[in-house]
Amino acid sequence: MSKETEKQRWQRNFADLLQELRVAQTGVQILFAFLLTLPFSNGFTRTTEFQKDVYIVALLSAAAATAMIISPVAFHRALFRQGRKPELVRFAHRMASGGLAFMLISMVSAVLLITDFVLSRAMAIVLTALTALWFLVFWVILPFVRRNWGEDEIDDDDDDPRVLTGD
């Protein structure tokens, strides 16, 4: 069984990260596009000052998320064929994490904007807080709690290909 080299590991890490960013990029681009068109809809004139402020937070955080999630591509172009994959992976990881944080802010702000528009302020705040908690559970708490997932099974014979093939 051959082990991957350090260079191969960095390449795999970068490829994995790009796959993750593709998923996040699609979501943030759809949200950003929605937010860009919102002021041009007929009902936007009925928004309160609070709702307009929330809209600006949602829009700017979606823009920041978009910039951060796409930035590893620009960084890769600048470092192309310079043998600096470890630096690229570390940068891309930080940008992805920051982009997800801004995406969370944008999505929660969008929920607040819409729920405040159609429901009472109190109900909007409750639903928005629940939405924020929901995102935090799946994007922060569960990954943090389960960050060592599978480490106990590393020494398991079930994962050893020699046991499975009888070698």
DSSP file (Angstrom, degrees, kcal/mol; ACC not computed):
  #  RESIDUE AA STRUCTURE BP1 BP2  ACC     N-H-->O    O-->H-N    N-H-->O    O-->H-N    TCO  KAPPA ALPHA  PHI   PSI    X-CA   Y-CA   Z-CA
    1    1 A M              0   0    0      0, 0.0     2,-0.3     0, 0.0   161,-0.0   0.000 360.0 360.0 360.0 122.3    0.0    0.0    0.0
    2    2 A S        -     0   0    0      1,-0.0     2,-0.3     0, 0.0     0, 0.0  -0.642 360.0-138.6 -90.1 141.8    1.6    3.2   -1.1
    3    3 A K        -     0   0    0     -2,-0.3     2,-0.2     1,-0.1    -1,-0.0  -0.685  25.4-110.4 -92.0 148.5    1.5    6.4    1.1
    4    4 A E        -     0   0    0     -2,-0.3    -1,-0.1     1,-0.1     2,-0.0  -0.517  32.1-118.4 -77.3 148.1    0.9    9.7   -0.5
    5    5 A T     >  -     0   0    0     -2,-0.2     4,-2.4     1,-0.1     5,-0.2  -0.298  27.6-105.3 -76.1 168.2    3.8   12.2   -0.6
    6    6 A E  H  > S+     0   0    0      1,-0.2     4,-2.4     2,-0.2     5,-0.2   0.906 123.8  52.3 -61.3 -40.1    3.5   15.5    1.2
    7    7 A K  H  > S+     0   0    0      1,-0.2     4,-2.1     2,-0.2    -1,-0.2   0.910 110.0  48.2 -62.3 -42.3    3.1   17.2   -2.2
    8    8 A Q  H  > S+     0   0    0      2,-0.2     4,-2.7     1,-0.2    -1,-0.2   0.877 109.9  53.1 -64.8 -37.9    0.3   14.8   -3.1
    9    9 A R  H  X S+     0   0    0     -4,-2.4     4,-2.8     2,-0.2    -2,-0.2   0.927 109.6  47.1 -64.5 -44.2   -1.4   15.5    0.3
   10   10 A W  H  X S+     0   0    0     -4,-2.4     4,-2.3     2,-0.2    -1,-0.2   0.897 112.8  50.3 -63.8 -38.8   -1.3   19.2   -0.2
   11   11 A Q  H  X S+     0   0    0     -4,-2.1     4,-2.5     2,-0.2    -2,-0.2   0.924 112.3  46.7 -64.3 -44.0   -2.7   18.7   -3.7
   12   12 A R  H  X S+     0   0    0     -4,-2.7     4,-2.8     2,-0.2     5,-0.2   0.915 111.3  51.7 -63.7 -43.3   -5.5   16.5   -2.4
   13   13 A N  H  X S+     0   0    0     -4,-2.8     4,-2.4     1,-0.2    -1,-0.2   0.910 111.3  47.6 -59.7 -42.0   -6.2   19.0    0.4
   14   14 A F  H  X S+     0   0    0     -4,-2.3     4,-2.5     2,-0.2    -2,-0.2   0.921 111.8  49.2 -66.9 -42.9   -6.5   21.8   -2.1
   15   15 A A  H  X S+     0   0    0     -4,-2.5     4,-1.9     2,-0.2    -2,-0.2   0.908 112.0  49.2 -62.2 -42.0   -8.8   19.8   -4.4
   16   16 A D  H  X S+     0   0    0     -4,-2.8     4,-2.0     1,-0.2    -2,-0.2   0.923 111.2  49.8 -61.8 -44.3  -11.0   18.9   -1.5
   17   17 A L  H  X S+     0   0    0     -4,-2.4     4,-2.5     1,-0.2    -2,-0.2   0.897 108.1  52.6 -62.8 -41.3  -11.2   22.5   -0.4
   18   18 A L  H  X S+     0   0    0     -4,-2.5     4,-2.0     1,-0.2    -1,-0.2   0.892 107.1  52.9 -63.2 -38.5  -12.1   23.6   -3.9
   19   19 A Q  H  X S+     0   0    0     -4,-1.9     4,-1.3     2,-0.2    -1,-0.2   0.924 110.6  47.5 -60.9 -43.7  -15.0   21.1   -4.0
   20   20 A E  H  X S+     0   0    0     -4,-2.0     4,-2.1     1,-0.2    -2,-0.2   0.905 110.3  52.3 -63.0 -41.7  -16.3   22.6   -0.7
   21   21 A L  H  X S+     0   0    0     -4,-2.5     4,-3.3     1,-0.2    -1,-0.2   0.838 101.9  60.2 -66.0 -32.3  -15.9   26.1   -2.0
   22   22 A R  H  X S+     0   0    0     -4,-2.0     4,-1.8     2,-0.2    -1,-0.2   0.908 107.1  46.2 -60.8 -41.0  -17.9   25.2   -5.2
   23   23 A V  H  X S+     0   0    0     -4,-1.3     4,-1.7    -3,-0.2    -2,-0.2   0.950 116.6  43.5 -65.4 -49.6  -20.9   24.3   -3.0
   24   24 A A  H  X S+     0   0    0     -4,-2.1     4,-2.6     1,-0.2     5,-0.3   0.891 110.7  56.4 -63.8 -39.9  -20.6   27.4   -0.8
   25   25 A Q  H  X S+     0   0    0     -4,-3.3     4,-2.3     1,-0.2    -1,-0.2   0.904 105.3  50.9 -61.1 -42.6  -20.0   29.6   -3.9
   26   26 A T  H  X S+     0   0    0     -4,-1.8     4,-2.0    -5,-0.2    -1,-0.2   0.937 112.3  46.9 -61.3 -46.4  -23.3   28.5   -5.5
   27   27 A G  H  X S+     0   0    0     -4,-1.7     4,-2.2     1,-0.2    -2,-0.2   0.926 114.3  45.3 -62.4 -45.9  -25.3   29.2   -2.4
   28   28 A V  H  X S+     0   0    0     -4,-2.6     4,-2.7     1,-0.2    -1,-0.2   0.850 111.3  53.5 -70.4 -32.4  -23.8   32.7   -1.7
   29   29 A Q  H  X S+     0   0    0     -4,-2.3     4,-2.5    -5,-0.3    -1,-0.2   0.892 109.2  48.3 -68.7 -38.3  -24.1   33.7   -5.4
   30   30 A I  H  X S+     0   0    0     -4,-2.0     4,-2.3    -5,-0.2    -2,-0.2   0.939 114.7  45.8 -64.9 -46.1  -27.8   32.8   -5.4
   31   31 A L  H  X S+     0   0    0     -4,-2.2     4,-2.6     2,-0.2    -2,-0.2   0.926 113.4  49.4 -61.7 -44.8  -28.3   34.8   -2.2
   32   32 A F  H  X S+     0   0    0     -4,-2.7     4,-2.4     1,-0.2    -2,-0.2   0.911 110.4  50.3 -61.8 -43.9  -26.3   37.7   -3.5
   33   33 A A  H  X S+     0   0    0     -4,-2.5     4,-1.5     2,-0.2    -1,-0.2   0.918 110.7  49.8 -61.7 -43.0  -28.2   37.8   -6.7
   34   34 A F  H  X S+     0   0    0     -4,-2.3     4,-1.4     1,-0.2     3,-0.3   0.934 112.1  47.7 -59.1 -46.3  -31.5   37.8   -4.8
   35   35 A L  H  < S+     0   0    0     -4,-2.6    -1,-0.2     1,-0.2    -2,-0.2   0.853 107.8  55.8 -66.6 -34.0  -30.3   40.6   -2.6
   36   36 A L  H  < S+     0   0    0     -4,-2.4    -1,-0.2     1,-0.2    -2,-0.2   0.838 112.9  41.5 -66.2 -31.7  -29.1   42.6   -5.6
   37   37 A T  H >< S+     0   0    0     -4,-1.5     3,-1.6    -3,-0.3     4,-0.3   0.698  93.1  86.3 -87.8 -19.6  -32.6   42.5   -7.2
   38   38 A L  G >< S+     0   0    0     -4,-1.4     3,-1.9     1,-0.3     6,-0.3   0.846  82.5  55.3 -54.5 -44.3  -34.6   43.1   -4.1
   39   39 A P  G 3  S+     0   0    0      0, 0.0    -1,-0.3     0, 0.0    -2,-0.1   0.729 103.7  58.1 -64.8 -17.4  -34.6   46.9   -4.1
   40   40 A F  G <  S+     0   0    0     -3,-1.6    -2,-0.2    -4,-0.1     2,-0.2   0.450  85.3 100.6 -91.5   0.3  -36.0   46.9   -7.6
   41   41 A S  S X  S-     0   0    0     -3,-1.9     3,-1.1    -4,-0.3     4,-0.3  -0.525  82.9-116.2 -83.8 156.3  -39.1   44.9   -6.6
   42   42 A N  G >  S+     0   0    0      1,-0.2     3,-0.9    -2,-0.2     4,-0.2   0.852 109.6  53.4 -60.7 -39.4  -42.4   46.7   -6.0
   43   43 A G  G >  S+     0   0    0      1,-0.2     3,-1.7     2,-0.1    -1,-0.2   0.606  84.3  85.1 -76.4 -10.8  -42.7   45.9   -2.3
   44   44 A F  G X  S+     0   0    0     -3,-1.1     3,-1.7    -6,-0.3    -1,-0.2   0.792  78.5  66.6 -64.6 -26.0  -39.3   47.3   -1.3
   45   45 A T  G <  S+     0   0    0     -3,-0.9    -1,-0.3    -4,-0.3    -2,-0.1   0.725  94.3  60.3 -66.4 -19.8  -40.7   50.8   -1.0
   46   46 A R  G <  S+     0   0    0     -3,-1.7    -1,-0.3    -4,-0.2    -2,-0.2   0.418  80.1 116.5 -87.6   2.2  -42.8   49.6    1.9
   47   47 A T    <   -     0   0    0     -3,-1.7     2,-0.1    -4,-0.1    70,-0.0  -0.394  62.7-126.7 -73.2 149.7  -39.7   48.6    4.0
   48   48 A T     >  -     0   0    0      1,-0.1     4,-2.1    -2,-0.1     5,-0.2  -0.309  28.4-101.9 -83.5 172.6  -39.0   50.4    7.2
   49   49 A E  H  > S+     0   0    0      2,-0.2     4,-2.4     1,-0.2     5,-0.2   0.901 124.7  53.6 -62.6 -40.4  -35.6   52.0    8.1
   50   50 A F  H  > S+     0   0    0      1,-0.2     4,-2.5     2,-0.2    -1,-0.2   0.931 108.9  48.4 -58.9 -46.2  -34.8   49.0   10.3
   51   51 A Q  H  > S+     0   0    0      1,-0.2     4,-2.4     2,-0.2    -1,-0.2   0.873 110.1  51.6 -64.2 -37.4  -35.5   46.6    7.3
   52   52 A K  H  X S+     0   0    0     -4,-2.1     4,-2.1     2,-0.2    -1,-0.2   0.895 109.9  49.7 -66.4 -38.6  -33.3   48.7    5.0
   53   53 A D  H  X S+     0   0    0     -4,-2.4     4,-2.1     2,-0.2    -2,-0.2   0.923 111.7  47.9 -63.7 -44.1  -30.5   48.6    7.6
   54   54 A V  H  X S+     0   0    0     -4,-2.5     4,-2.6     1,-0.2    -2,-0.2   0.892 109.5  54.5 -63.5 -39.4  -30.9   44.8    7.8
   55   55 A Y  H  X S+     0   0    0     -4,-2.4     4,-3.0     2,-0.2    -1,-0.2   0.919 106.7  50.4 -59.4 -44.9  -30.9   44.6    4.0
   56   56 A I  H  X S+     0   0    0     -4,-2.1     4,-2.9     2,-0.2     5,-0.3   0.906 110.5  49.8 -62.4 -41.9  -27.6   46.5    3.8
   57   57 A V  H  X S+     0   0    0     -4,-2.1     4,-2.3     2,-0.2     5,-0.2   0.939 113.5  46.3 -60.8 -46.4  -26.0   44.2    6.3
   58   58 A A  H  X S+     0   0    0     -4,-2.6     4,-1.9     2,-0.2    -2,-0.2   0.922 115.2  46.5 -62.0 -45.0  -27.3   41.2    4.3
   59   59 A L  H  X S+     0   0    0     -4,-3.0     4,-2.2     2,-0.2    -2,-0.2   0.943 115.3  44.1 -64.7 -49.6  -26.1   42.6    1.0
   60   60 A L  H  X S+     0   0    0     -4,-2.9     4,-2.4     1,-0.2    -1,-0.2   0.868 113.9  49.7 -67.9 -36.2  -22.6   43.7    2.2
   61   61 A S  H  X S+     0   0    0     -4,-2.3     4,-2.5    -5,-0.3    -1,-0.2   0.856 110.1  51.4 -71.3 -32.4  -22.0   40.4    4.1
   62   62 A A  H  X S+     0   0    0     -4,-1.9     4,-2.5    -5,-0.2    -2,-0.2   0.894 110.6  49.4 -66.5 -39.3  -23.1   38.5    1.0
   63   63 A A  H  X S+     0   0    0     -4,-2.2     4,-2.4     2,-0.2    -2,-0.2   0.921 112.2  47.6 -63.9 -43.6  -20.6   40.6   -1.1
   64   64 A A  H  X S+     0   0    0     -4,-2.4     4,-2.5     2,-0.2    -2,-0.2   0.911 112.2  49.7 -64.0 -42.0  -17.8   39.9    1.5
   65   65 A A  H  X S+     0   0    0     -4,-2.5     4,-2.7     2,-0.2     5,-0.3   0.922 110.4  50.4 -62.0 -44.1  -18.7   36.2    1.5
   66   66 A T  H  X S+     0   0    0     -4,-2.5     4,-2.0     1,-0.2     5,-0.2   0.934 111.6  47.9 -59.7 -47.1  -18.6   36.1   -2.3
   67   67 A A  H  X S+     0   0    0     -4,-2.4     4,-1.4     1,-0.2    -1,-0.2   0.917 115.5  44.1 -60.9 -44.6  -15.2   37.8   -2.4
   68   68 A M  H  < S+     0   0    0     -4,-2.5    -1,-0.2     1,-0.2    -2,-0.2   0.881 113.4  49.3 -71.5 -37.5  -13.7   35.5    0.3
   69   69 A I  H  < S+     0   0    0     -4,-2.7    -1,-0.2     1,-0.2    -2,-0.2   0.829 117.4  41.1 -72.4 -31.0  -15.0   32.3   -1.2
   70   70 A I  H >X S+     0   0    0     -4,-2.0     3,-1.7    -5,-0.3     4,-0.9   0.696  93.8  86.2 -86.5 -20.2  -13.8   33.1   -4.7
   71   71 A S  H 3X S+     0   0    0     -4,-1.4     4,-2.7     1,-0.3     5,-0.2   0.784  75.9  65.9 -57.6 -32.5  -10.4   34.5   -3.6
   72   72 A P  H 3> S+     0   0    0      0, 0.0     4,-2.4     0, 0.0    -1,-0.3   0.836  98.8  55.7 -59.5 -27.8   -8.6   31.2   -3.5
   73   73 A V  H <> S+     0   0    0     -3,-1.7     4,-2.2     2,-0.2    -2,-0.2   0.940 110.0  43.7 -67.1 -46.0   -9.1   31.0   -7.3
   74   74 A A  H  X S+     0   0    0     -4,-0.9     4,-2.0     2,-0.2    -1,-0.2   0.901 114.1  50.8 -64.3 -40.8   -7.3   34.4   -7.7
   75   75 A F  H  X S+     0   0    0     -4,-2.7     4,-1.7     1,-0.2    -1,-0.2   0.898 109.0  51.7 -63.4 -40.8   -4.6   33.4   -5.2
   76   76 A H  H  X S+     0   0    0     -4,-2.4     4,-0.8    -5,-0.2    -2,-0.2   0.908 107.9  52.0 -62.2 -42.5   -4.1   30.1   -7.1
   77   77 A R  H >< S+     0   0    0     -4,-2.2     3,-0.6     1,-0.2    -1,-0.2   0.907 110.4  48.5 -60.1 -41.2   -3.7   32.1  -10.4
   78   78 A A  H 3< S+     0   0    0     -4,-2.0    -1,-0.2     1,-0.2    -2,-0.2   0.817 120.1  36.8 -69.3 -30.2   -1.1   34.3   -8.7
   79   79 A L  H >< S+     0   0    0     -4,-1.7     3,-1.9    -5,-0.1     5,-0.5   0.336  82.6 147.8-103.9   6.2    0.9   31.3   -7.3
   80   80 A F  T << S-     0   0    0     -4,-0.8    -3,-0.1    -3,-0.6    -4,-0.0  -0.144  75.8  -3.9 -50.8 129.4    0.4   29.0  -10.2
   81   81 A R  T 3  S+     0   0    0      1,-0.1    -1,-0.3    -5,-0.0    -4,-0.0   0.740  98.3 113.9  58.6  29.8    3.4   26.6  -10.7
   82   82 A Q  S <  S-     0   0    0     -3,-1.9    -2,-0.1     0, 0.0    -1,-0.1   0.380  84.4-118.8-104.8   2.3    5.4   28.2   -8.0
   83   83 A G  S    S+     0   0    0     -4,-0.2    -3,-0.1     1,-0.1    -4,-0.0   0.827  76.3 126.0  68.1  31.4    5.3   25.2   -5.7
   84   84 A R     >  +     0   0    0     -5,-0.5     4,-2.2     1,-0.2     3,-0.2  -0.152  16.7 133.1-114.6  38.0    3.6   27.0   -2.9
   85   85 A K  H  >  +     0   0    0      1,-0.2     4,-3.0     2,-0.2     5,-0.2   0.871  69.4  56.1 -58.7 -40.9    0.6   24.7   -2.5
   86   86 A P  H  > S+     0   0    0      0, 0.0     4,-2.3     0, 0.0    -1,-0.2   0.931 110.3  45.7 -58.9 -43.0    0.9   24.6    1.4
   87   87 A E  H  > S+     0   0    0      1,-0.2     4,-2.5     2,-0.2    -2,-0.2   0.909 113.4  50.3 -63.4 -41.9    0.6   28.4    1.5
   88   88 A L  H  X S+     0   0    0     -4,-2.2     4,-2.9     2,-0.2     5,-0.2   0.910 110.4  48.9 -62.9 -43.8   -2.3   28.3   -0.9
   89   89 A V  H  X S+     0   0    0     -4,-3.0     4,-2.4     2,-0.2    -2,-0.2   0.918 112.3  48.0 -64.8 -43.5   -4.1   25.6    1.1
   90   90 A R  H  X S+     0   0    0     -4,-2.3     4,-2.0    -5,-0.2    -2,-0.2   0.925 114.8  45.9 -63.4 -43.5   -3.7   27.6    4.4
   91   91 A F  H  X S+     0   0    0     -4,-2.5     4,-2.6     2,-0.2     5,-0.2   0.939 112.7  49.9 -62.4 -47.7   -4.9   30.8    2.7
   92   92 A A  H  X S+     0   0    0     -4,-2.9     4,-2.8     1,-0.2     5,-0.2   0.878 108.5  53.5 -61.2 -38.5   -7.8   29.1    1.0
   93   93 A H  H  X S+     0   0    0     -4,-2.4     4,-2.4     2,-0.2    -1,-0.2   0.934 110.9  45.8 -61.2 -46.2   -8.8   27.5    4.4
   94   94 A R  H  X S+     0   0    0     -4,-2.0     4,-2.5     2,-0.2    -2,-0.2   0.907 114.5  47.8 -64.4 -41.5   -8.8   31.0    6.1
   95   95 A M  H  X S+     0   0    0     -4,-2.6     4,-2.9     2,-0.2    -2,-0.2   0.902 111.7  50.0 -67.4 -40.3  -10.8   32.5    3.2
   96   96 A A  H  X S+     0   0    0     -4,-2.8     4,-2.5    -5,-0.2    -2,-0.2   0.923 112.1  47.9 -63.3 -43.6  -13.3   29.7    3.2
   97   97 A S  H  X S+     0   0    0     -4,-2.4     4,-1.9     2,-0.2    -2,-0.2   0.933 115.2  44.5 -63.4 -46.0  -13.8   30.0    6.9
   98   98 A G  H  X S+     0   0    0     -4,-2.5     4,-2.4     2,-0.2    -2,-0.2   0.897 112.4  52.9 -64.1 -40.7  -14.2   33.8    6.7
   99   99 A G  H  X S+     0   0    0     -4,-2.9     4,-2.3     1,-0.2    -2,-0.2   0.896 108.5  49.7 -62.4 -40.8  -16.5   33.4    3.7
  100  100 A L  H  X S+     0   0    0     -4,-2.5     4,-2.5     2,-0.2    -1,-0.2   0.879 108.8  53.2 -65.4 -36.8  -18.7   31.0    5.6
  101  101 A A  H  X S+     0   0    0     -4,-1.9     4,-2.1     2,-0.2    -2,-0.2   0.935 112.2  44.0 -63.3 -45.1  -18.9   33.4    8.5
  102  102 A F  H  X S+     0   0    0     -4,-2.4     4,-2.5     2,-0.2    -2,-0.2   0.860 111.5  54.4 -67.2 -34.5  -20.0   36.2    6.2
  103  103 A M  H  X S+     0   0    0     -4,-2.3     4,-2.9     2,-0.2     5,-0.2   0.908 107.1  51.0 -64.6 -41.0  -22.4   33.9    4.5
  104  104 A L  H  X S+     0   0    0     -4,-2.5     4,-2.6     2,-0.2     5,-0.3   0.933 110.9  48.3 -60.0 -46.5  -24.0   33.0    7.8
  105  105 A I  H  X S+     0   0    0     -4,-2.1     4,-2.4     1,-0.2    -2,-0.2   0.923 113.5  47.7 -60.1 -44.4  -24.4   36.7    8.7
  106  106 A S  H  X S+     0   0    0     -4,-2.5     4,-2.5     2,-0.2    -2,-0.2   0.922 113.2  46.4 -64.8 -44.4  -26.0   37.3    5.3
  107  107 A M  H  X S+     0   0    0     -4,-2.9     4,-2.2     2,-0.2    -2,-0.2   0.921 114.5  46.6 -66.4 -42.9  -28.4   34.4    5.4
  108  108 A V  H  X S+     0   0    0     -4,-2.6     4,-2.4    -5,-0.2    -1,-0.2   0.899 113.1  50.2 -65.9 -39.6  -29.5   35.2    9.0
  109  109 A S  H  X S+     0   0    0     -4,-2.4     4,-2.8    -5,-0.3    -2,-0.2   0.894 109.0  51.8 -64.5 -39.4  -29.9   38.9    8.0
  110  110 A A  H  X S+     0   0    0     -4,-2.5     4,-2.5     2,-0.2     5,-0.2   0.897 109.3  50.2 -63.8 -39.6  -32.0   37.9    5.0
  111  111 A V  H  X S+     0   0    0     -4,-2.2     4,-2.9     2,-0.2     5,-0.3   0.929 111.7  48.2 -62.8 -44.5  -34.2   35.8    7.2
  112  112 A L  H  X S+     0   0    0     -4,-2.4     4,-2.5     1,-0.2     5,-0.2   0.923 111.2  50.9 -61.6 -44.0  -34.6   38.7    9.6
  113  113 A L  H  X S+     0   0    0     -4,-2.8     4,-1.4     2,-0.2    -2,-0.2   0.945 116.0  39.6 -58.3 -50.2  -35.4   41.1    6.7
  114  114 A I  H  X S+     0   0    0     -4,-2.5     4,-1.8     2,-0.2     5,-0.2   0.919 117.1  47.2 -71.7 -43.5  -38.1   38.9    5.3
  115  115 A T  H  X S+     0   0    0     -4,-2.9     4,-2.6    -5,-0.2    -1,-0.2   0.881 112.0  51.2 -67.6 -35.0  -39.6   37.7    8.5
  116  116 A D  H  < S+     0   0    0     -4,-2.5    -1,-0.2    -5,-0.3    -2,-0.2   0.822 109.5  52.4 -67.8 -29.5  -39.7   41.3    9.8
  117  117 A F  H  < S+     0   0    0     -4,-1.4    -2,-0.2    -5,-0.2    -1,-0.2   0.861 122.7  27.0 -71.8 -36.9  -41.4   42.3    6.6
  118  118 A V  H  < S+     0   0    0     -4,-1.8     2,-0.2    -5,-0.1    -2,-0.2   0.627 124.4  36.4-105.6 -15.0  -44.2   39.7    6.8
  119  119 A L  S  < S-     0   0    0     -4,-2.6     2,-0.1    -5,-0.2     0, 0.0  -0.664  95.8 -72.0-126.2-178.5  -44.5   39.1   10.6
  120  120 A S     >  -     0   0    0     -2,-0.2     4,-2.4     1,-0.1     5,-0.2  -0.378  45.6-113.7 -70.7 157.7  -44.3   41.0   13.8
  121  121 A R  H  > S+     0   0    0      1,-0.2     4,-2.4     2,-0.2     5,-0.2   0.898 116.5  52.7 -59.8 -42.3  -40.9   42.2   14.9
  122  122 A A  H  > S+     0   0    0      1,-0.2     4,-2.1     2,-0.2    -1,-0.2   0.929 111.4  44.9 -61.9 -45.6  -41.0   39.9   18.0
  123  123 A M  H  > S+     0   0    0      1,-0.2     4,-2.7     2,-0.2     5,-0.2   0.888 111.7  54.0 -65.4 -38.4  -41.8   36.8   15.9
  124  124 A A  H  X S+     0   0    0     -4,-2.4     4,-2.4     1,-0.2    -2,-0.2   0.905 109.0  48.2 -61.8 -41.8  -39.1   37.8   13.3
  125  125 A I  H  X S+     0   0    0     -4,-2.4     4,-2.5     2,-0.2    -1,-0.2   0.905 112.3  48.8 -67.2 -41.2  -36.5   38.1   16.0
  126  126 A V  H  X S+     0   0    0     -4,-2.1     4,-2.3     2,-0.2    -2,-0.2   0.948 114.5  44.6 -63.0 -48.6  -37.4   34.7   17.5
  127  127 A L  H  X S+     0   0    0     -4,-2.7     4,-2.2     1,-0.2    -2,-0.2   0.872 114.0  50.4 -65.2 -36.7  -37.4   33.0   14.1
  128  128 A T  H  X S+     0   0    0     -4,-2.4     4,-2.7    -5,-0.2    -1,-0.2   0.904 109.5  50.3 -68.3 -40.9  -34.1   34.7   13.2
  129  129 A A  H  X S+     0   0    0     -4,-2.5     4,-2.5     2,-0.2    -2,-0.2   0.907 111.6  48.7 -62.9 -41.5  -32.5   33.6   16.4
  130  130 A L  H  X S+     0   0    0     -4,-2.3     4,-2.5     2,-0.2    -2,-0.2   0.894 111.2  50.5 -64.0 -39.9  -33.6   30.0   15.8
  131  131 A T  H  X S+     0   0    0     -4,-2.2     4,-2.4     2,-0.2    -2,-0.2   0.930 110.8  48.4 -63.0 -45.9  -32.2   30.2   12.3
  132  132 A A  H  X S+     0   0    0     -4,-2.7     4,-2.7     1,-0.2    -2,-0.2   0.918 112.4  48.8 -60.6 -44.1  -28.9   31.5   13.5
  133  133 A L  H  X S+     0   0    0     -4,-2.5     4,-2.6     2,-0.2    -1,-0.2   0.908 108.9  53.4 -61.6 -42.5  -28.8   28.8   16.1
  134  134 A W  H  X S+     0   0    0     -4,-2.5     4,-1.9     2,-0.2    -2,-0.2   0.935 111.5  45.1 -58.5 -48.6  -29.6   26.2   13.5
  135  135 A F  H  X S+     0   0    0     -4,-2.4     4,-3.0     1,-0.2     5,-0.4   0.925 112.4  51.6 -61.3 -44.8  -26.7   27.4   11.3
  136  136 A L  H  X>S+     0   0    0     -4,-2.7     5,-2.9     1,-0.2     4,-1.9   0.869 107.3  53.6 -62.6 -36.8  -24.3   27.5   14.3
  137  137 A V  I  <>S+     0   0    0     -4,-2.6     5,-3.0     3,-0.2    -1,-0.2   0.949 119.2  32.9 -60.9 -48.6  -25.2   23.9   15.3
  138  138 A F  I  <5S+     0   0    0     -4,-1.9    -2,-0.2    -5,-0.2    -1,-0.2   0.781 127.5  37.2 -83.6 -27.1  -24.4   22.5   11.8
  139  139 A W  I  <5S+     0   0    0     -4,-3.0    -3,-0.2    -5,-0.2    -2,-0.2   0.687 135.4   7.1 -98.2 -20.9  -21.6   24.9   10.8
  140  140 A V  I  X5S+     0   0    0     -4,-1.9     4,-2.3    -5,-0.4     5,-0.2   0.689 123.6  45.8-126.3 -58.3  -19.8   25.3   14.1
  141  141 A I  I  ><S+     0   0    0     -5,-2.9     4,-3.1     2,-0.2     5,-0.3   0.952 115.0  42.6 -65.2 -54.5  -20.9   23.2   17.0
  142  142 A L  H  ><S+     0   0    0     -5,-3.0     4,-2.6    -6,-0.3    -1,-0.2   0.932 116.5  47.8 -61.2 -46.5  -21.2   19.8   15.4
  143  143 A P  H  4 S+     0   0    0      0, 0.0    -1,-0.2     0, 0.0    -2,-0.2   0.907 115.2  46.8 -60.4 -38.3  -17.9   20.1   13.4
  144  144 A F  H >< S+     0   0    0     -4,-2.3     3,-1.2     1,-0.2    -2,-0.2   0.944 114.8  45.0 -67.6 -46.6  -16.1   21.3   16.6
  145  145 A V  H 3< S+     0   0    0     -4,-3.1     3,-0.4     1,-0.3    -1,-0.2   0.876 122.2  38.1 -64.4 -37.2  -17.6   18.6   18.8
  146  146 A R  T >< S+     0   0    0     -4,-2.6     3,-2.1    -5,-0.3    -1,-0.3   0.127  77.9 117.7-102.0  20.5  -16.9   15.9   16.2
  147  147 A R  T <  S+     0   0    0     -3,-1.2    -1,-0.2     1,-0.3    -2,-0.1   0.749  79.8  48.0 -62.3 -23.3  -13.5   17.2   14.9
  148  148 A N  T >  S+     0   0    0     -3,-0.4     3,-2.2    -4,-0.2     4,-0.4   0.162  82.0 150.7-100.5  17.4  -11.8   14.1   16.1
  149  149 A W  T <   +     0   0    0     -3,-2.1    -3,-0.1     1,-0.3    -4,-0.0  -0.215  68.1  11.5 -50.8 129.5  -14.3   11.8   14.5
  150  150 A G  T >> S+     0   0    0      1,-0.1     3,-0.7     3,-0.0     4,-0.6   0.287  89.4 113.4  87.3 -11.7  -12.9    8.5   13.4
  151  151 A E  G X4 S+     0   0    0     -3,-2.2     3,-0.8     1,-0.3     4,-0.4   0.856  77.0  55.2 -62.2 -32.5   -9.6    8.9   15.2
  152  152 A D  G 34 S+     0   0    0     -4,-0.4     3,-0.4     1,-0.2    -1,-0.3   0.800 107.4  50.4 -68.2 -27.4  -10.6    6.0   17.5
  153  153 A E  G X4 S+     0   0    0     -3,-0.7     3,-1.7     1,-0.2     6,-0.3   0.492  81.6  93.7 -90.0  -3.5  -11.1    3.8   14.5
  154  154 A I  T << S+     0   0    0     -3,-0.8    -1,-0.2    -4,-0.6    -2,-0.1   0.883  89.8  44.4 -58.9 -38.3   -7.8    4.5   12.8
  155  155 A D  T 3  S+     0   0    0     -3,-0.4    -1,-0.3    -4,-0.4    -2,-0.1   0.442  86.7 124.3 -85.2   1.0   -6.2    1.4   14.5
  156  156 A D    X   -     0   0    0     -3,-1.7     3,-1.1     1,-0.1     4,-0.3  -0.377  62.7-139.2 -63.0 135.0   -9.3   -0.7   13.7
  157  157 A D  G >  S+     0   0    0      1,-0.2     3,-1.2     2,-0.2     6,-0.3   0.739  97.2  73.5 -66.8 -22.0   -8.4   -3.9   11.7
  158  158 A D  G 3  S+     0   0    0      1,-0.3    -1,-0.2     5,-0.1     6,-0.1   0.795  97.4  47.8 -62.9 -27.0  -11.5   -3.3    9.6
  159  159 A D  G <  S+     0   0    0     -3,-1.1    -1,-0.3    -6,-0.3    -2,-0.2   0.510  88.2 100.0 -91.0  -5.1   -9.8   -0.4    7.8
  160  160 A D    X>  -     0   0    0     -3,-1.2     4,-1.5    -4,-0.3     3,-1.0  -0.723  62.3-154.8 -85.7 114.9   -6.6   -2.4    7.2
  161  161 A P  H 3> S+     0   0    0      0, 0.0     4,-2.0     0, 0.0     6,-0.3   0.776  92.3  63.6 -62.7 -24.6   -6.6   -3.6    3.6
  162  162 A R  H 3>>S+     0   0    0      1,-0.2     4,-1.3     2,-0.2     5,-1.0   0.864 102.9  49.1 -66.0 -34.3   -4.2   -6.5    4.5
  163  163 A V  H <45S+     0   0    0     -3,-1.0    -1,-0.2    -6,-0.3    -5,-0.1   0.894 111.7  48.8 -69.9 -39.4   -6.9   -7.9    6.8
  164  164 A L  H  <5S+     0   0    0     -4,-1.5    -2,-0.2     1,-0.2    -1,-0.2   0.853 119.6  36.5 -69.8 -33.5   -9.6   -7.7    4.1
  165  165 A T  H  <5S-     0   0    0     -4,-2.0    -1,-0.2     0, 0.0    -2,-0.2   0.580 107.2-120.3 -96.1 -10.0   -7.4   -9.4    1.5
  166  166 A G  T  <5       0   0    0     -4,-1.3    -3,-0.2    -5,-0.2    -4,-0.1   0.605 360.0 360.0  83.1  11.5   -5.7  -11.8    3.8
  167  167 A D      <       0   0    0     -5,-1.0    -4,-0.2    -6,-0.3    -5,-0.1   0.478 360.0 360.0 -73.9 360.0   -2.2  -10.5    3.1
